[in-house]
């Protein structure tokens, strides 16, 4: 068994069984060998099974079934800096992608970092939530400045943060977190009137740092 075979087995099983939705438990009982391989060998920085990576390799129509309709159980808020640092350390030289994306590879890297931090934030780690929101605020600022379809968001800082928080909370698996966030802002921004401009010397609403400071150590 290897990763490619595991993905093929899961994809084939989902296509054949046609479940309304599926999760890791479904995979465990219907693709046990693949499941065991994944939980032992395909892991995130935190040591959890990397289901985001697995699901990203399935056919698009099967990706949409992942965790559909499953309600998240309530988890208490907590702070764990080590969980965040493990991700920051691995992608330490890639955070520039939240400021500028030269090519498609930069976009993919930025998206992947976002998904990693979003998953930890969804576990209710307050520090992970704060970090990903601060990064995404800067990214969205760039979108607004350079994309006419998002220009109407200019000046709605608090509302932007609310939209980002909502996307972080709701993200299940749509192939791309950044794509999900972008589409959400597009649809939610219809009818908004631009209010003001911004600068990287401006202070973020989430803390007392300038926008540029989160990228400078």
C-alpha positions, -999 to +999 in steps of 0.1 A: +000+000+000+011+035-008-005+070-009-015+068-045-032+033-041-049+045-009-064+075-028-075+053-057-092+029-033-111+056-015-121+074-046-133+042-062-153+032-031-170+066-028-179+066-065-193+031-063-212+034-030-225+069-038-230+080-001-248+113+005-217+123+025-187+106+041-160+111+067-130+093+082-153+068+099-169+059+066-135+053+051-124+032+081-152+007+076-152+006+038-115+011+029-098-002+061-064-009+045-063+025+030-075+040+063-048+023+083-021+034+059-032+070+060-035+073+098+000+058+102+018+076+073+000+106+061+000+132+089-001+169+095+025+189+114+005+182+146+005+144+140-031+141+129-042+122+098-039+146+069-074+142+054-072+176+036-043+162+015-062+129+009-095+145-001-077+170-024-066+140-045-102+126-050-124+134-080-140+168-076-175+155-073-164+132-045-146+160-027-179+178-023-193+149-003-166+151+024-182+159+058-214+172+042-240+177+068-218+165+097-222+188+127-192+197+147-192+188+184-186+216+209-150+220+220-138+244+246-116+273+236-079+269+244-045+285+237-017+263+224+013+283+210+032+251+201+005+240+177+008+273+158+046+274+159+048+239+143+031+253+113+049+286+113+082+269+115+075+246+086+064+274+063+086+302+078+100+314+045+066+312+027+045+338+045+054+364+019+027+348-002+001+366+019+016+399+007+024+390-029+019+360-052+042+360-082+028+328-097+004+299-092+028+281-069+027+310-045-011+309-045-011+271-038+014+276-009-006+305+005-038+284+003-021+254+020-008+275+049-042+289+053-059+255+054-033+243+080-040+272+103-078+271+097-079+235+108-061+243+141-084+273+146-114+250+140-101+229+169-108+261+189-072+272+194-075+309+199-039+317+189-043+299+156-075+318+149-058+351+156-029+343+134-048+332+104-072+361+106-043+386+107-027+370+077-059+369+057-068+405+065-035+415+047-043+392+018-078+405+014-065+440+015-044+431-015-074+416-033-094+447-026-067+469-039-061+450-071-095+433-079-123+454-092-149+428-082-139+433-045-133+470-046-166+477-028-151+462+004-127+491+008-131+506+042-153+479+057-126+466+080-148+451+108-171+435+083-142+420+065-130+404+097-165+390+104-165+375+069-131+359+074-141+345+108-172+330+093-152+313+065-127+300+090-155+286+111-175+271+082-148+257+059-154+220+053-136+211+021-141+230-011-108+223-027-094+257-018-099+278+013-088+310-005-112+302-033-140+298-008-131+331+010-128+349-023-162+338-036-178+346-002-165+382-004-176+385-040-212+375-032-214+392+002-200+425-012-227+431-037-243+464-030-215+477-007-201+512-013-163+517-008-156+539+022-118+545+025-083+535+014-056+517+035-019+516+039+005+489+052+014+515+079-022+513+092-028+494+124-048+462+122-082+460+140-073+427+155-043+440+175-018+470+178+004+459+150+008+476+116-003+455+086+033+450+076+045+440+111+030+405+109+055+397+082+085+412+099+102+396+129 
